[in-house]
Amino acid sequence: MNILFFLTPKSEVAYIFEDETLRQTVEKMEHRKFSCIPMLSLDGKYLGTISEGDLLWGMKTLNVSNLKSAEDISIMAIPRRATYKAVHADSKMEDLLDCAINQNFVPVVDDQGFFIGIITRKEIIKYCYKELKKYAASEASEKPEQQ
């Protein structure tokens, strides 16, 4: 199966650019109610993902006490604790599932590393559930009726 079937395109995904501030990131995540968000280079390449936990620990480490002071801090100054691996658009389903086990979403990039969207774990689980139901129904229809 082509993994692009599950893709939420970049145009529908919230993300931040490497030149944004800590405050801009906090506000974007708050507005969209996301716990993590992809980070892109200015030319659109995937750099990684930043989480609420990263922001919290970064603010603690940098002694950021209010949003006003967060305006002067580059988001790149905040260390990321987890690595959200991306998959290429032509990856196999096994590669996608391997990433989705430990990530809420899997970033998808093209051959040059440009971010093209995400695949959420929810979409993968919905697909697997649907396939499991189809399999169970076909198994039930193949069993001979008991008398």
N, C-alpha and C positions, 0 to 999 in steps of 0.2 A: 504494500500500500504506500502511496505517495504521502509523505508527512505534511506536504503543503495543504492537504485536505483539511487539516486542523488549524491552520495558520490564522491568527488574528493579525491583519496587516498593520504595518507601522502607522498608517494614517489613523488607526483606531486605538493606538497604544499611547499611554503617557510615558514620557522618557525625559531625561535631562541631558544637557550638553555639558561638556567638561569645563566650560567657562562660567557656569552658573554658580550662585552662592549657596551657602548653607541655608539661608532664609528662603530663597526661591525653591529649593528642594523640599524643605519642610512644608511650605505652603502648597506646593503641587501635590505632595503625598497626602496632605490633610484634605485638600479639595477633592481628590479622586478616591480617598479612603483606601489607599494601597499601603501594604506593609513593606514593599520593596519596589524598586523602579530601575529600569535599565539606564546606564550611562553611556553616552555616545561622544565620540570625538566631534570636532566642529565639522568635519567632512562626512560624518554619518557612520563611522565604523563603531562597532560594539566594543566598549572598553571594560564592561563589567556591570555589576548590579549593586546598588546600595540599599541597605535595609534600615528600618526604624532603629534596630539595635545598633547598627553602625553609627547612626546619627546621635543616638543617646550617649554611647560611649565616647564618641568624638567630642560631643559638647562637654562632657564631663572632663575629658583629658585637656581640652583647650580652655576650660573654665569659662564657657559661654553661659552667661546668666540670663540673657534676654534676647529677643528676636532682633532688636536694633543692632546689637553687636554681631549677630549672625550675618548681617548684610556685608560685612567686611571679610568674611571667611570663604575662601574658595571651596567648593565641594570636593575638589581633588585633595584638599588638606585632611579630609576625613578618611582614616584607614578603613578598609573593608575587611571583615573577618572571614567571610565565606566567598568562595569562588563559584559563581553561577556559570557553568559551562554552556557555551553556545553550540548548536549543531548547524551544519551546512544544509542548505535547501535540498540537496540530493542525498541526505543521510538516510540510513535504513531505520525502520521502526524500532529495532533493538537499541540503536544508539539513542533515540529519542526517549525510550522507556528507561534506559539506564540513567539519563540525566533527570528525568521527571521523578524518580524515586526520592531524590533529595532536594528537589527544587519545586517551588509553587508554580513556576512557569519555566519554559525553556526558550531562551532567545534563539532566533534563527537568523543566520547570515548568508550572504551570497558568496561566490567564489573569491571575492576580494576582501571579505570581512565586513561588508556593509550590512548594517542592521536592516532586516526586512520585516520583522514582526516577532510575535511570540506564539508559543503553543502552551496553553494552560493545562495543568494537571487535570483539571475538571473535565476538559474536552476529551482527554485521553481516557479517563475513567468512564465517561458517558459512552464512548465508542466501545470500550471493552465490555461494558454491561450489556449494550445492545447486541453485540456479537455473542455473548454468553447466553442471552435469552434465545437468540436464533438457534444456537447449538442445542440448548436444552429442549426446545420445541421439536427440532428435527429428531433428536434421540427418542423423545416420547412418541412421535409418530411412527418410528421404525419398530418399536416394541410390539410384539403380538399381544392381542387382548387376552387377559386371563379370564378363565371361566370358573 
